[in-house]
C-alpha cells in the first residue's frame, strides 16, 4: 500500500513533466504502481476489518480479568472459548 504523501509526490512530479521511469527511480516505486496512481489518484485502499473484531469485547474483559497479562489472555481465549490468536 502506498501512502498518500507518496501519491501526492508522484502527481506533483508528473505535473512538472518528469517521466514515469524517472519518477519510479526517484521514489523507488514500480512503474506499474505509478501508472495506476496516475489513472485514478483518488482511489482509496479497501478497508479490511480484523478477523477478531467480533471478539474485542471478550478480549477486553479477559484483559481486565488477567490484569493486563496478554499471554494469559491468549491462554484463556484458547482454553475457555477455543479462539486462537
N, CA, C and O atoms as a Maestro MAE file, in Angstrom:
{
 s_m_m2io_version
 :::
 2.0.0
}

f_m_ct {
 s_m_title
 :::
 protein
 m_atom[340] {
  # First column is atom index #
  i_m_mmod_type
  r_m_x_coord
  r_m_y_coord
  r_m_z_coord
  i_m_residue_number
  s_m_chain_name
  s_m_pdb_residue_name
  s_m_pdb_atom_name
  i_m_atomic_number
  :::
  1 25 0.844 -1.178 0.000 1 A "UNK " " N  " 7
  2 3 0.000 0.000 0.000 1 A "UNK " " CA " 6
  3 2 0.885 1.235 0.000 1 A "UNK " " C  " 6
  4 15 1.858 1.324 0.749 1 A "UNK " " O  " 8
  5 25 0.539 2.154 -0.829 2 A "UNK " " N  " 7
  6 3 1.333 3.366 -0.949 2 A "UNK " " CA " 6
  7 2 0.671 4.485 -0.143 2 A "UNK " " C  " 6
  8 15 -0.549 4.645 -0.174 2 A "UNK " " O  " 8
  9 25 1.471 5.241 0.564 3 A "UNK " " N  " 7
  10 3 0.945 6.320 1.406 3 A "UNK " " CA " 6
  11 2 0.520 7.513 0.561 3 A "UNK " " C  " 6
  12 15 0.986 7.714 -0.561 3 A "UNK " " O  " 8
  13 25 -0.378 8.292 1.143 4 A "UNK " " N  " 7
  14 3 -0.904 9.461 0.443 4 A "UNK " " CA " 6
  15 2 0.197 10.456 0.102 4 A "UNK " " C  " 6
  16 15 0.152 11.090 -0.952 4 A "UNK " " O  " 8
  17 25 1.175 10.600 0.976 5 A "UNK " " N  " 7
  18 3 2.261 11.552 0.709 5 A "UNK " " CA " 6
  19 2 3.045 11.154 -0.541 5 A "UNK " " C  " 6
  20 15 3.464 12.012 -1.318 5 A "UNK " " O  " 8
  21 25 3.241 9.845 -0.728 6 A "UNK " " N  " 7
  22 3 3.964 9.382 -1.917 6 A "UNK " " CA " 6
  23 2 3.099 9.563 -3.164 6 A "UNK " " C  " 6
  24 15 3.613 9.894 -4.233 6 A "UNK " " O  " 8
  25 25 1.784 9.347 -3.032 7 A "UNK " " N  " 7
  26 3 0.881 9.582 -4.162 7 A "UNK " " CA " 6
  27 2 0.937 11.046 -4.581 7 A "UNK " " C  " 6
  28 15 0.995 11.363 -5.768 7 A "UNK " " O  " 8
  29 25 0.918 11.930 -3.590 8 A "UNK " " N  " 7
  30 3 0.984 13.363 -3.885 8 A "UNK " " CA " 6
  31 2 2.291 13.719 -4.586 8 A "UNK " " C  " 6
  32 15 2.305 14.534 -5.508 8 A "UNK " " O  " 8
  33 25 3.382 13.110 -4.148 9 A "UNK " " N  " 7
  34 3 4.685 13.367 -4.771 9 A "UNK " " CA " 6
  35 2 4.692 12.896 -6.222 9 A "UNK " " C  " 6
  36 15 5.225 13.580 -7.096 9 A "UNK " " O  " 8
  37 25 4.102 11.734 -6.478 10 A "UNK " " N  " 7
  38 3 4.033 11.203 -7.846 10 A "UNK " " CA " 6
  39 2 3.259 12.165 -8.740 10 A "UNK " " C  " 6
  40 15 3.697 12.487 -9.844 10 A "UNK " " O  " 8
  41 25 2.111 12.621 -8.257 11 A "UNK " " N  " 7
  42 3 1.293 13.543 -9.050 11 A "UNK " " CA " 6
  43 2 2.022 14.862 -9.299 11 A "UNK " " C  " 6
  44 15 1.963 15.413 -10.398 11 A "UNK " " O  " 8
  45 25 2.696 15.356 -8.291 12 A "UNK " " N  " 7
  46 3 3.424 16.618 -8.427 12 A "UNK " " CA " 6
  47 2 4.581 16.488 -9.418 12 A "UNK " " C  " 6
  48 15 4.788 17.364 -10.258 12 A "UNK " " O  " 8
  49 25 5.333 15.389 -9.313 13 A "UNK " " N  " 7
  50 3 6.459 15.188 -10.233 13 A "UNK " " CA " 6
  51 2 5.972 15.030 -11.672 13 A "UNK " " C  " 6
  52 15 6.598 15.541 -12.600 13 A "UNK " " O  " 8
  53 25 4.867 14.330 -11.855 14 A "UNK " " N  " 7
  54 3 4.323 14.152 -13.205 14 A "UNK " " CA " 6
  55 2 3.854 15.487 -13.771 14 A "UNK " " C  " 6
  56 15 4.023 15.759 -14.960 14 A "UNK " " O  " 8
  57 25 3.262 16.321 -12.912 15 A "UNK " " N  " 7
  58 3 2.805 17.643 -13.371 15 A "UNK " " CA " 6
  59 2 3.965 18.555 -13.752 15 A "UNK " " C  " 6
  60 15 3.792 19.475 -14.552 15 A "UNK " " O  " 8
  61 25 5.144 18.311 -13.188 16 A "UNK " " N  " 7
  62 3 6.318 19.111 -13.559 16 A "UNK " " CA " 6
  63 2 6.959 18.608 -14.847 16 A "UNK " " C  " 6
  64 15 7.901 19.217 -15.353 16 A "UNK " " O  " 8
  65 25 6.447 17.486 -15.382 17 A "UNK " " N  " 7
  66 3 6.943 16.983 -16.652 17 A "UNK " " CA " 6
  67 2 7.937 15.841 -16.542 17 A "UNK " " C  " 6
  68 15 8.519 15.436 -17.549 17 A "UNK " " O  " 8
  69 25 8.142 15.319 -15.360 18 A "UNK " " N  " 7
  70 3 9.093 14.218 -15.183 18 A "UNK " " CA " 6
  71 2 8.517 12.926 -15.777 18 A "UNK " " C  " 6
  72 15 7.315 12.677 -15.689 18 A "UNK " " O  " 8
  73 25 9.380 12.116 -16.377 19 A "UNK " " N  " 7
  74 3 8.934 10.867 -16.996 19 A "UNK " " CA " 6
  75 2 8.596 9.821 -15.930 19 A "UNK " " C  " 6
  76 15 9.035 9.910 -14.784 19 A "UNK " " O  " 8
  77 25 7.800 8.825 -16.343 20 A "UNK " " N  " 7
  78 3 7.412 7.753 -15.421 20 A "UNK " " CA " 6
  79 2 8.631 7.006 -14.891 20 A "UNK " " C  " 6
  80 15 8.715 6.698 -13.702 20 A "UNK " " O  " 8
  81 25 9.564 6.720 -15.777 21 A "UNK " " N  " 7
  82 3 10.761 5.983 -15.352 21 A "UNK " " CA " 6
  83 2 11.572 6.759 -14.326 21 A "UNK " " C  " 6
  84 15 12.063 6.194 -13.349 21 A "UNK " " O  " 8
  85 25 11.707 8.051 -14.556 22 A "UNK " " N  " 7
  86 3 12.489 8.861 -13.624 22 A "UNK " " CA " 6
  87 2 11.777 8.973 -12.271 22 A "UNK " " C  " 6
  88 15 12.422 8.941 -11.224 22 A "UNK " " O  " 8
  89 25 10.453 9.102 -12.297 23 A "UNK " " N  " 7
  90 3 9.683 9.129 -11.047 23 A "UNK " " CA " 6
  91 2 9.872 7.811 -10.308 23 A "UNK " " C  " 6
  92 15 10.080 7.790 -9.095 23 A "UNK " " O  " 8
  93 25 9.797 6.713 -11.054 24 A "UNK " " N  " 7
  94 3 9.954 5.385 -10.449 24 A "UNK " " CA " 6
  95 2 11.320 5.245 -9.791 24 A "UNK " " C  " 6
  96 15 11.421 4.755 -8.667 24 A "UNK " " O  " 8
  97 25 12.363 5.671 -10.482 25 A "UNK " " N  " 7
  98 3 13.712 5.588 -9.914 25 A "UNK " " CA " 6
  99 2 13.867 6.503 -8.707 25 A "UNK " " C  " 6
  100 15 14.466 6.119 -7.703 25 A "UNK " " O  " 8
  101 25 13.333 7.698 -8.805 26 A "UNK " " N  " 7
  102 3 13.479 8.684 -7.734 26 A "UNK " " CA " 6
  103 2 12.779 8.234 -6.454 26 A "UNK " " C  " 6
  104 15 13.339 8.336 -5.362 26 A "UNK " " O  " 8
  105 25 11.552 7.739 -6.596 27 A "UNK " " N  " 7
  106 3 10.748 7.377 -5.421 27 A "UNK " " CA " 6
  107 2 10.842 5.895 -5.051 27 A "UNK " " C  " 6
  108 15 10.266 5.456 -4.055 27 A "UNK " " O  " 8
  109 25 11.577 5.129 -5.869 28 A "UNK " " N  " 7
  110 3 11.733 3.688 -5.637 28 A "UNK " " CA " 6
  111 2 10.379 2.977 -5.584 28 A "UNK " " C  " 6
  112 15 10.063 2.232 -4.656 28 A "UNK " " O  " 8
  113 25 9.591 3.251 -6.643 29 A "UNK " " N  " 7
  114 3 8.265 2.662 -6.803 29 A "UNK " " CA " 6
  115 2 8.207 2.104 -8.217 29 A "UNK " " C  " 6
  116 15 8.810 2.668 -9.130 29 A "UNK " " O  " 8
  117 25 7.491 1.006 -8.407 30 A "UNK " " N  " 7
  118 3 7.419 0.412 -9.743 30 A "UNK " " CA " 6
  119 2 6.638 1.310 -10.705 30 A "UNK " " C  " 6
  120 15 5.776 2.088 -10.296 30 A "UNK " " O  " 8
  121 25 6.961 1.182 -11.981 31 A "UNK " " N  " 7
  122 3 6.261 1.972 -12.997 31 A "UNK " " CA " 6
  123 2 4.783 1.608 -13.049 31 A "UNK " " C  " 6
  124 15 3.937 2.463 -13.312 31 A "UNK " " O  " 8
  125 25 4.473 0.336 -12.799 32 A "UNK " " N  " 7
  126 3 3.067 -0.084 -12.791 32 A "UNK " " CA " 6
  127 2 2.285 0.641 -11.699 32 A "UNK " " C  " 6
  128 15 1.150 1.063 -11.919 32 A "UNK " " O  " 8
  129 25 2.886 0.781 -10.538 33 A "UNK " " N  " 7
  130 3 2.236 1.486 -9.432 33 A "UNK " " CA " 6
  131 2 2.002 2.943 -9.799 33 A "UNK " " C  " 6
  132 15 0.935 3.492 -9.527 33 A "UNK " " O  " 8
  133 25 2.983 3.558 -10.406 34 A "UNK " " N  " 7
  134 3 2.851 4.958 -10.810 34 A "UNK " " CA " 6
  135 2 1.734 5.114 -11.833 34 A "UNK " " C  " 6
  136 15 0.943 6.054 -11.755 34 A "UNK " " O  " 8
  137 25 1.668 4.195 -12.789 35 A "UNK " " N  " 7
  138 3 0.614 4.237 -13.800 35 A "UNK " " CA " 6
  139 2 -0.763 4.119 -13.153 35 A "UNK " " C  " 6
  140 15 -1.682 4.853 -13.516 35 A "UNK " " O  " 8
  141 25 -0.912 3.205 -12.204 36 A "UNK " " N  " 7
  142 3 -2.199 3.037 -11.510 36 A "UNK " " CA " 6
  143 2 -2.591 4.306 -10.766 36 A "UNK " " C  " 6
  144 15 -3.751 4.717 -10.797 36 A "UNK " " O  " 8
  145 25 -1.637 4.918 -10.106 37 A "UNK " " N  " 7
  146 3 -1.921 6.136 -9.342 37 A "UNK " " CA " 6
  147 2 -2.309 7.276 -10.279 37 A "UNK " " C  " 6
  148 15 -3.205 8.059 -9.966 37 A "UNK " " O  " 8
  149 25 -1.644 7.370 -11.417 38 A "UNK " " N  " 7
  150 3 -1.960 8.437 -12.360 38 A "UNK " " CA " 6
  151 2 -3.321 8.225 -13.015 38 A "UNK " " C  " 6
  152 15 -3.996 9.196 -13.358 38 A "UNK " " O  " 8
  153 25 -3.733 6.972 -13.195 39 A "UNK " " N  " 7
  154 3 -5.050 6.688 -13.771 39 A "UNK " " CA " 6
  155 2 -6.164 7.080 -12.811 39 A "UNK " " C  " 6
  156 15 -7.163 7.670 -13.223 39 A "UNK " " O  " 8
  157 25 -5.998 6.757 -11.537 40 A "UNK " " N  " 7
  158 3 -7.037 7.045 -10.542 40 A "UNK " " CA " 6
  159 2 -6.390 7.495 -9.238 40 A "UNK " " C  " 6
  160 15 -6.207 6.679 -8.334 40 A "UNK " " O  " 8
  161 25 -6.041 8.768 -9.119 41 A "UNK " " N  " 7
  162 3 -5.317 9.246 -7.936 41 A "UNK " " CA " 6
  163 2 -6.140 9.239 -6.652 41 A "UNK " " C  " 6
  164 15 -5.570 9.243 -5.561 41 A "UNK " " O  " 8
  165 25 -7.469 9.230 -6.760 42 A "UNK " " N  " 7
  166 3 -8.318 9.292 -5.567 42 A "UNK " " CA " 6
  167 2 -8.757 7.924 -5.067 42 A "UNK " " C  " 6
  168 15 -9.506 7.828 -4.094 42 A "UNK " " O  " 8
  169 25 -8.301 6.871 -5.721 43 A "UNK " " N  " 7
  170 3 -8.701 5.529 -5.307 43 A "UNK " " CA " 6
  171 2 -8.162 5.236 -3.909 43 A "UNK " " C  " 6
  172 15 -6.966 5.365 -3.648 43 A "UNK " " O  " 8
  173 25 -9.055 4.846 -3.031 44 A "UNK " " N  " 7
  174 3 -8.665 4.533 -1.654 44 A "UNK " " CA " 6
  175 2 -8.479 3.031 -1.507 44 A "UNK " " C  " 6
  176 15 -9.096 2.237 -2.218 44 A "UNK " " O  " 8
  177 25 -7.633 2.666 -0.590 45 A "UNK " " N  " 7
  178 3 -7.416 1.248 -0.318 45 A "UNK " " CA " 6
  179 2 -8.663 0.672 0.341 45 A "UNK " " C  " 6
  180 15 -9.303 1.353 1.142 45 A "UNK " " O  " 8
  181 25 -9.018 -0.559 0.021 46 A "UNK " " N  " 7
  182 3 -10.193 -1.160 0.650 46 A "UNK " " CA " 6
  183 2 -9.966 -1.354 2.144 46 A "UNK " " C  " 6
  184 15 -8.878 -1.730 2.580 46 A "UNK " " O  " 8
  185 25 -11.006 -1.091 2.911 47 A "UNK " " N  " 7
  186 3 -10.905 -1.248 4.365 47 A "UNK " " CA " 6
  187 2 -11.147 -2.707 4.719 47 A "UNK " " C  " 6
  188 15 -12.157 -3.298 4.338 47 A "UNK " " O  " 8
  189 25 -10.206 -3.270 5.452 48 A "UNK " " N  " 7
  190 3 -10.345 -4.659 5.894 48 A "UNK " " CA " 6
  191 2 -10.435 -4.685 7.407 48 A "UNK " " C  " 6
  192 15 -9.593 -4.126 8.111 48 A "UNK " " O  " 8
  193 25 -11.472 -5.345 7.888 49 A "UNK " " N  " 7
  194 3 -11.617 -5.474 9.328 49 A "UNK " " CA " 6
  195 2 -10.808 -6.666 9.814 49 A "UNK " " C  " 6
  196 15 -10.511 -7.597 9.065 49 A "UNK " " O  " 8
  197 25 -10.468 -6.605 11.070 50 A "UNK " " N  " 7
  198 3 -9.723 -7.690 11.690 50 A "UNK " " CA " 6
  199 2 -10.598 -8.935 11.763 50 A "UNK " " C  " 6
  200 15 -11.816 -8.838 11.918 50 A "UNK " " O  " 8
  201 25 -9.981 -10.089 11.652 51 A "UNK " " N  " 7
  202 3 -10.729 -11.340 11.795 51 A "UNK " " CA " 6
  203 2 -11.251 -11.502 13.208 51 A "UNK " " C  " 6
  204 15 -12.191 -12.261 13.447 51 A "UNK " " O  " 8
  205 25 -10.646 -10.794 14.141 52 A "UNK " " N  " 7
  206 3 -11.011 -10.948 15.542 52 A "UNK " " CA " 6
  207 2 -11.853 -9.789 16.053 52 A "UNK " " C  " 6
  208 15 -12.027 -9.638 17.262 52 A "UNK " " O  " 8
  209 25 -12.374 -8.974 15.152 53 A "UNK " " N  " 7
  210 3 -13.156 -7.799 15.545 53 A "UNK " " CA " 6
  211 2 -14.354 -8.179 16.413 53 A "UNK " " C  " 6
  212 15 -14.699 -7.458 17.350 53 A "UNK " " O  " 8
  213 25 -14.973 -9.286 16.108 54 A "UNK " " N  " 7
  214 3 -16.155 -9.712 16.865 54 A "UNK " " CA " 6
  215 2 -15.812 -10.124 18.297 54 A "UNK " " C  " 6
  216 15 -16.699 -10.186 19.148 54 A "UNK " " O  " 8
  217 25 -14.557 -10.400 18.568 55 A "UNK " " N  " 7
  218 3 -14.147 -10.865 19.894 55 A "UNK " " CA " 6
  219 2 -13.592 -9.756 20.784 55 A "UNK " " C  " 6
  220 15 -13.167 -10.026 21.907 55 A "UNK " " O  " 8
  221 25 -13.588 -8.525 20.305 56 A "UNK " " N  " 7
  222 3 -12.983 -7.421 21.058 56 A "UNK " " CA " 6
  223 2 -13.581 -7.257 22.454 56 A "UNK " " C  " 6
  224 15 -12.818 -7.126 23.411 56 A "UNK " " O  " 8
  225 25 -14.915 -7.256 22.621 57 A "UNK " " N  " 7
  226 3 -15.447 -7.113 23.987 57 A "UNK " " CA " 6
  227 2 -14.979 -8.227 24.922 57 A "UNK " " C  " 6
  228 15 -14.655 -7.974 26.083 57 A "UNK " " O  " 8
  229 25 -14.944 -9.442 24.422 58 A "UNK " " N  " 7
  230 3 -14.481 -10.579 25.217 58 A "UNK " " CA " 6
  231 2 -13.008 -10.409 25.590 58 A "UNK " " C  " 6
  232 15 -12.618 -10.659 26.731 58 A "UNK " " O  " 8
  233 25 -12.205 -9.992 24.638 59 A "UNK " " N  " 7
  234 3 -10.774 -9.797 24.888 59 A "UNK " " CA " 6
  235 2 -10.555 -8.692 25.917 59 A "UNK " " C  " 6
  236 15 -9.688 -8.811 26.783 59 A "UNK " " O  " 8
  237 25 -11.331 -7.630 25.827 60 A "UNK " " N  " 7
  238 3 -11.201 -6.537 26.808 60 A "UNK " " CA " 6
  239 2 -11.541 -7.014 28.215 60 A "UNK " " C  " 6
  240 15 -10.851 -6.676 29.176 60 A "UNK " " O  " 8
  241 25 -12.615 -7.806 28.330 61 A "UNK " " N  " 7
  242 3 -12.990 -8.342 29.645 61 A "UNK " " CA " 6
  243 2 -11.898 -9.246 30.197 61 A "UNK " " C  " 6
  244 15 -11.542 -9.158 31.372 61 A "UNK " " O  " 8
  245 25 -11.366 -10.118 29.341 62 A "UNK " " N  " 7
  246 3 -10.302 -11.014 29.788 62 A "UNK " " CA " 6
  247 2 -9.033 -10.240 30.140 62 A "UNK " " C  " 6
  248 15 -8.304 -10.624 31.055 62 A "UNK " " O  " 8
  249 25 -8.773 -9.166 29.428 63 A "UNK " " N  " 7
  250 3 -7.591 -8.347 29.709 63 A "UNK " " CA " 6
  251 2 -7.669 -7.766 31.119 63 A "UNK " " C  " 6
  252 15 -6.678 -7.745 31.850 63 A "UNK " " O  " 8
  253 25 -8.862 -7.294 31.490 64 A "UNK " " N  " 7
  254 3 -9.060 -6.776 32.848 64 A "UNK " " CA " 6
  255 2 -8.943 -7.902 33.868 64 A "UNK " " C  " 6
  256 15 -8.299 -7.754 34.906 64 A "UNK " " O  " 8
  257 25 -9.572 -9.023 33.556 65 A "UNK " " N  " 7
  258 3 -9.564 -10.174 34.462 65 A "UNK " " CA " 6
  259 2 -8.148 -10.708 34.676 65 A "UNK " " C  " 6
  260 15 -7.797 -11.126 35.779 65 A "UNK " " O  " 8
  261 25 -7.348 -10.693 33.626 66 A "UNK " " N  " 7
  262 3 -5.980 -11.220 33.697 66 A "UNK " " CA " 6
  263 2 -4.971 -10.137 34.083 66 A "UNK " " C  " 6
  264 15 -3.763 -10.357 34.001 66 A "UNK " " O  " 8
  265 25 -5.455 -8.991 34.497 67 A "UNK " " N  " 7
  266 3 -4.621 -7.887 34.987 67 A "UNK " " CA " 6
  267 2 -3.570 -7.440 33.969 67 A "UNK " " C  " 6
  268 15 -2.428 -7.150 34.323 67 A "UNK " " O  " 8
  269 25 -3.976 -7.390 32.702 68 A "UNK " " N  " 7
  270 3 -3.096 -6.870 31.669 68 A "UNK " " CA " 6
  271 2 -2.084 -7.845 31.110 68 A "UNK " " C  " 6
  272 15 -1.245 -7.454 30.298 68 A "UNK " " O  " 8
  273 25 -2.135 -9.099 31.516 69 A "UNK " " N  " 7
  274 3 -1.180 -10.091 31.030 69 A "UNK " " CA " 6
  275 2 -1.688 -10.666 29.702 69 A "UNK " " C  " 6
  276 15 -2.604 -11.488 29.685 69 A "UNK " " O  " 8
  277 25 -1.091 -10.229 28.603 70 A "UNK " " N  " 7
  278 3 -1.551 -10.615 27.272 70 A "UNK " " CA " 6
  279 2 -1.376 -12.104 27.000 70 A "UNK " " C  " 6
  280 15 -2.202 -12.715 26.321 70 A "UNK " " O  " 8
  281 25 -0.312 -12.684 27.523 71 A "UNK " " N  " 7
  282 3 -0.088 -14.120 27.331 71 A "UNK " " CA " 6
  283 2 -1.207 -14.897 28.006 71 A "UNK " " C  " 6
  284 15 -1.727 -15.866 27.452 71 A "UNK " " O  " 8
  285 25 -1.569 -14.465 29.199 72 A "UNK " " N  " 7
  286 3 -2.645 -15.130 29.940 72 A "UNK " " CA " 6
  287 2 -3.981 -14.956 29.215 72 A "UNK " " C  " 6
  288 15 -4.797 -15.877 29.200 72 A "UNK " " O  " 8
  289 25 -4.211 -13.799 28.620 73 A "UNK " " N  " 7
  290 3 -5.436 -13.561 27.848 73 A "UNK " " CA " 6
  291 2 -5.522 -14.558 26.698 73 A "UNK " " C  " 6
  292 15 -6.574 -15.154 26.468 73 A "UNK " " O  " 8
  293 25 -4.423 -14.741 25.979 74 A "UNK " " N  " 7
  294 3 -4.403 -15.695 24.863 74 A "UNK " " CA " 6
  295 2 -4.671 -17.111 25.352 74 A "UNK " " C  " 6
  296 15 -5.397 -17.864 24.703 74 A "UNK " " O  " 8
  297 25 -4.093 -17.475 26.487 75 A "UNK " " N  " 7
  298 3 -4.326 -18.810 27.052 75 A "UNK " " CA " 6
  299 2 -5.793 -19.001 27.422 75 A "UNK " " C  " 6
  300 15 -6.372 -20.050 27.142 75 A "UNK " " O  " 8
  301 25 -6.392 -18.002 28.044 76 A "UNK " " N  " 7
  302 3 -7.799 -18.084 28.443 76 A "UNK " " CA " 6
  303 2 -8.719 -18.138 27.228 76 A "UNK " " C  " 6
  304 15 -9.697 -18.885 27.225 76 A "UNK " " O  " 8
  305 25 -8.415 -17.361 26.207 77 A "UNK " " N  " 7
  306 3 -9.219 -17.408 24.983 77 A "UNK " " CA " 6
  307 2 -9.212 -18.805 24.385 77 A "UNK " " C  " 6
  308 15 -10.239 -19.312 23.932 77 A "UNK " " O  " 8
  309 25 -8.042 -19.412 24.393 78 A "UNK " " N  " 7
  310 3 -7.931 -20.747 23.806 78 A "UNK " " CA " 6
  311 2 -8.607 -21.804 24.669 78 A "UNK " " C  " 6
  312 15 -9.310 -22.670 24.149 78 A "UNK " " O  " 8
  313 25 -8.403 -21.743 25.981 79 A "UNK " " N  " 7
  314 3 -8.957 -22.789 26.845 79 A "UNK " " CA " 6
  315 2 -10.466 -22.647 27.044 79 A "UNK " " C  " 6
  316 15 -11.186 -23.643 26.984 79 A "UNK " " O  " 8
  317 25 -10.953 -21.438 27.277 80 A "UNK " " N  " 7
  318 3 -12.380 -21.240 27.556 80 A "UNK " " CA " 6
  319 2 -13.246 -21.154 26.308 80 A "UNK " " C  " 6
  320 15 -14.365 -21.668 26.285 80 A "UNK " " O  " 8
  321 25 -12.726 -20.503 25.267 81 A "UNK " " N  " 7
  322 3 -13.568 -20.163 24.120 81 A "UNK " " CA " 6
  323 2 -13.090 -20.771 22.800 81 A "UNK " " C  " 6
  324 15 -13.705 -20.529 21.762 81 A "UNK " " O  " 8
  325 25 -12.032 -21.538 22.817 82 A "UNK " " N  " 7
  326 3 -11.467 -22.176 21.619 82 A "UNK " " CA " 6
  327 2 -11.177 -21.153 20.515 82 A "UNK " " C  " 6
  328 15 -11.437 -21.395 19.336 82 A "UNK " " O  " 8
  329 25 -10.633 -20.009 20.926 83 A "UNK " " N  " 7
  330 3 -10.248 -18.952 19.988 83 A "UNK " " CA " 6
  331 2 -8.736 -18.821 20.046 83 A "UNK " " C  " 6
  332 15 -8.167 -18.609 21.117 83 A "UNK " " O  " 8
  333 25 -8.086 -18.946 18.897 84 A "UNK " " N  " 7
  334 3 -6.634 -18.774 18.865 84 A "UNK " " CA " 6
  335 2 -6.304 -17.476 18.143 84 A "UNK " " C  " 6
  336 15 -6.901 -17.123 17.127 84 A "UNK " " O  " 8
  337 25 -5.332 -16.788 18.711 85 A "UNK " " N  " 7
  338 3 -4.895 -15.520 18.114 85 A "UNK " " CA " 6
  339 2 -3.411 -15.631 17.829 85 A "UNK " " C  " 6
  340 15 -2.807 -14.686 17.322 85 A "UNK " " O  " 8
  :::
 }
 m_bond[339] {
  # First column is bond index #
  i_m_from
  i_m_to
  i_m_order
  :::
  1 1 2 1
  2 2 3 1
  3 3 4 2
  4 3 5 1
  5 5 6 1
  6 6 7 1
  7 7 8 2
  8 7 9 1
  9 9 10 1
  10 10 11 1
  11 11 12 2
  12 11 13 1
  13 13 14 1
  14 14 15 1
  15 15 16 2
  16 15 17 1
  17 17 18 1
  18 18 19 1
  19 19 20 2
  20 19 21 1
  21 21 22 1
  22 22 23 1
  23 23 24 2
  24 23 25 1
  25 25 26 1
  26 26 27 1
  27 27 28 2
  28 27 29 1
  29 29 30 1
  30 30 31 1
  31 31 32 2
  32 31 33 1
  33 33 34 1
  34 34 35 1
  35 35 36 2
  36 35 37 1
  37 37 38 1
  38 38 39 1
  39 39 40 2
  40 39 41 1
  41 41 42 1
  42 42 43 1
  43 43 44 2
  44 43 45 1
  45 45 46 1
  46 46 47 1
  47 47 48 2
  48 47 49 1
  49 49 50 1
  50 50 51 1
  51 51 52 2
  52 51 53 1
  53 53 54 1
  54 54 55 1
  55 55 56 2
  56 55 57 1
  57 57 58 1
  58 58 59 1
  59 59 60 2
  60 59 61 1
  61 61 62 1
  62 62 63 1
  63 63 64 2
  64 63 65 1
  65 65 66 1
  66 66 67 1
  67 67 68 2
  68 67 69 1
  69 69 70 1
  70 70 71 1
  71 71 72 2
  72 71 73 1
  73 73 74 1
  74 74 75 1
  75 75 76 2
  76 75 77 1
  77 77 78 1
  78 78 79 1
  79 79 80 2
  80 79 81 1
  81 81 82 1
  82 82 83 1
  83 83 84 2
  84 83 85 1
  85 85 86 1
  86 86 87 1
  87 87 88 2
  88 87 89 1
  89 89 90 1
  90 90 91 1
  91 91 92 2
  92 91 93 1
  93 93 94 1
  94 94 95 1
  95 95 96 2
  96 95 97 1
  97 97 98 1
  98 98 99 1
  99 99 100 2
  100 99 101 1
  101 101 102 1
  102 102 103 1
  103 103 104 2
  104 103 105 1
  105 105 106 1
  106 106 107 1
  107 107 108 2
  108 107 109 1
  109 109 110 1
  110 110 111 1
  111 111 112 2
  112 111 113 1
  113 113 114 1
  114 114 115 1
  115 115 116 2
  116 115 117 1
  117 117 118 1
  118 118 119 1
  119 119 120 2
  120 119 121 1
  121 121 122 1
  122 122 123 1
  123 123 124 2
  124 123 125 1
  125 125 126 1
  126 126 127 1
  127 127 128 2
  128 127 129 1
  129 129 130 1
  130 130 131 1
  131 131 132 2
  132 131 133 1
  133 133 134 1
  134 134 135 1
  135 135 136 2
  136 135 137 1
  137 137 138 1
  138 138 139 1
  139 139 140 2
  140 139 141 1
  141 141 142 1
  142 142 143 1
  143 143 144 2
  144 143 145 1
  145 145 146 1
  146 146 147 1
  147 147 148 2
  148 147 149 1
  149 149 150 1
  150 150 151 1
  151 151 152 2
  152 151 153 1
  153 153 154 1
  154 154 155 1
  155 155 156 2
  156 155 157 1
  157 157 158 1
  158 158 159 1
  159 159 160 2
  160 159 161 1
  161 161 162 1
  162 162 163 1
  163 163 164 2
  164 163 165 1
  165 165 166 1
  166 166 167 1
  167 167 168 2
  168 167 169 1
  169 169 170 1
  170 170 171 1
  171 171 172 2
  172 171 173 1
  173 173 174 1
  174 174 175 1
  175 175 176 2
  176 175 177 1
  177 177 178 1
  178 178 179 1
  179 179 180 2
  180 179 181 1
  181 181 182 1
  182 182 183 1
  183 183 184 2
  184 183 185 1
  185 185 186 1
  186 186 187 1
  187 187 188 2
  188 187 189 1
  189 189 190 1
  190 190 191 1
  191 191 192 2
  192 191 193 1
  193 193 194 1
  194 194 195 1
  195 195 196 2
  196 195 197 1
  197 197 198 1
  198 198 199 1
  199 199 200 2
  200 199 201 1
  201 201 202 1
  202 202 203 1
  203 203 204 2
  204 203 205 1
  205 205 206 1
  206 206 207 1
  207 207 208 2
  208 207 209 1
  209 209 210 1
  210 210 211 1
  211 211 212 2
  212 211 213 1
  213 213 214 1
  214 214 215 1
  215 215 216 2
  216 215 217 1
  217 217 218 1
  218 218 219 1
  219 219 220 2
  220 219 221 1
  221 221 222 1
  222 222 223 1
  223 223 224 2
  224 223 225 1
  225 225 226 1
  226 226 227 1
  227 227 228 2
  228 227 229 1
  229 229 230 1
  230 230 231 1
  231 231 232 2
  232 231 233 1
  233 233 234 1
  234 234 235 1
  235 235 236 2
  236 235 237 1
  237 237 238 1
  238 238 239 1
  239 239 240 2
  240 239 241 1
  241 241 242 1
  242 242 243 1
  243 243 244 2
  244 243 245 1
  245 245 246 1
  246 246 247 1
  247 247 248 2
  248 247 249 1
  249 249 250 1
  250 250 251 1
  251 251 252 2
  252 251 253 1
  253 253 254 1
  254 254 255 1
  255 255 256 2
  256 255 257 1
  257 257 258 1
  258 258 259 1
  259 259 260 2
  260 259 261 1
  261 261 262 1
  262 262 263 1
  263 263 264 2
  264 263 265 1
  265 265 266 1
  266 266 267 1
  267 267 268 2
  268 267 269 1
  269 269 270 1
  270 270 271 1
  271 271 272 2
  272 271 273 1
  273 273 274 1
  274 274 275 1
  275 275 276 2
  276 275 277 1
  277 277 278 1
  278 278 279 1
  279 279 280 2
  280 279 281 1
  281 281 282 1
  282 282 283 1
  283 283 284 2
  284 283 285 1
  285 285 286 1
  286 286 287 1
  287 287 288 2
  288 287 289 1
  289 289 290 1
  290 290 291 1
  291 291 292 2
  292 291 293 1
  293 293 294 1
  294 294 295 1
  295 295 296 2
  296 295 297 1
  297 297 298 1
  298 298 299 1
  299 299 300 2
  300 299 301 1
  301 301 302 1
  302 302 303 1
  303 303 304 2
  304 303 305 1
  305 305 306 1
  306 306 307 1
  307 307 308 2
  308 307 309 1
  309 309 310 1
  310 310 311 1
  311 311 312 2
  312 311 313 1
  313 313 314 1
  314 314 315 1
  315 315 316 2
  316 315 317 1
  317 317 318 1
  318 318 319 1
  319 319 320 2
  320 319 321 1
  321 321 322 1
  322 322 323 1
  323 323 324 2
  324 323 325 1
  325 325 326 1
  326 326 327 1
  327 327 328 2
  328 327 329 1
  329 329 330 1
  330 330 331 1
  331 331 332 2
  332 331 333 1
  333 333 334 1
  334 334 335 1
  335 335 336 2
  336 335 337 1
  337 337 338 1
  338 338 339 1
  339 339 340 2
  :::
 }
}
